[in-house]
Amino acid sequence: MLETPDRTLLERVREVLAEPATEAELRTLTEQADAVVRVSAARADAVERRLDELTNDPTSSLSDVAAELQRVEAIRAELTEARSLQAALQERAHELRTAWLRQA
């Protein structure tokens, strides 16, 4: 699989979820994960629009349609993973704040 900044960030999120982290680190990663979710969703929407154009064009090739289907499938998988990790980060940050408030 091609290593992209998004993949690198998602890997870092997985690492942080498995180890102790500060609230600041969780907040930073949450913001970055939010950006990955927004960008991935926009990319998926763009590919789906392109796919609609291809399917409505009788002159488009089947290989072009297949390529776009593969792209949207990969983007959707990344988006699902990013949303899952984003939710896990938010939960972890909530747990950290709750523990901090109990100690105060």
C-alpha positions in Angstrom: 0.0 0.0 0.0 1.3 3.5 -0.8 2.4 5.4 2.2 0.7 8.9 2.2 0.5 11.6 4.8 -3.0 10.5 5.7 -1.9 6.9 6.2 1.1 8.0 8.3 -1.3 10.1 10.5 -3.7 7.2 10.9 -0.8 5.0 11.9 0.3 7.6 14.4 -3.2 7.7 15.9 -3.2 3.9 16.3 0.1 4.2 18.1 -1.1 6.9 20.4 -4.3 5.0 21.2 -2.1 2.2 22.5 0.1 4.3 24.8 -0.2 7.1 27.3 -0.7 10.5 25.7 -1.2 14.1 26.9 -4.4 16.0 26.3 -2.6 18.4 24.0 -1.3 15.5 21.9 -4.8 14.0 21.7 -6.3 17.4 20.8 -3.7 17.9 18.0 -4.2 14.4 16.6 -8.0 14.8 16.8 -7.8 18.0 14.8 -5.5 16.3 12.2 -7.9 13.3 12.1 -10.8 15.7 11.5 -9.0 17.1 8.5 -8.3 13.6 7.1 -12.0 12.8 7.5 -13.0 16.0 5.7 -10.5 15.6 2.9 -11.3 11.9 2.4 -15.0 12.7 2.3 -14.5 15.4 -0.3 -12.3 13.1 -2.4 -14.9 10.3 -2.2 -17.6 12.8 -3.3 -15.5 14.0 -6.2 -14.7 10.4 -7.4 -18.4 9.5 -7.1 -19.3 12.5 -9.2 -16.7 11.4 -11.8 -18.1 7.9 -11.7 -21.7 9.3 -12.3 -20.3 11.2 -15.3 -18.6 8.1 -16.7 -21.7 5.9 -16.2 -23.9 8.5 -17.9 -21.5 8.8 -20.9 -22.0 6.0 -23.4 -18.6 6.6 -24.9 -16.7 6.1 -21.6 -14.6 2.9 -21.3 -15.3 0.1 -18.9 -11.7 0.4 -17.7 -12.2 4.0 -16.7 -15.3 3.1 -14.7 -13.5 0.2 -13.1 -10.6 2.5 -12.1 -12.9 5.0 -10.5 -14.7 2.2 -8.7 -11.4 1.0 -7.2 -10.5 4.6 -6.2 -13.8 5.2 -4.5 -13.6 1.9 -2.7 -10.1 2.7 -1.4 -11.1 6.2 -0.3 -14.2 4.9 1.4 -12.2 2.3 3.3 -9.8 5.0 4.4 -12.7 7.3 5.4 -14.3 4.5 7.5 -11.0 3.9 9.3 -10.3 7.6 9.8 -13.8 8.1 11.3 -13.3 5.1 13.6 -9.9 6.4 14.8 -11.3 9.9 15.2 -14.1 8.6 17.5 -11.5 6.6 19.5 -9.4 9.7 19.9 -12.4 11.7 21.1 -13.3 8.9 23.6 -9.7 8.8 24.9 -9.6 12.6 25.3 -12.9 12.4 27.2 -11.6 9.7 29.5 -8.4 11.7 30.1 -10.4 14.9 31.0 -12.8 12.8 33.2 -9.8 11.3 35.1 -8.3 14.8 35.5 -11.5 16.2 36.9 -11.8 13.4 39.4 -8.4 14.1 40.7 -9.0 17.8 41.1 
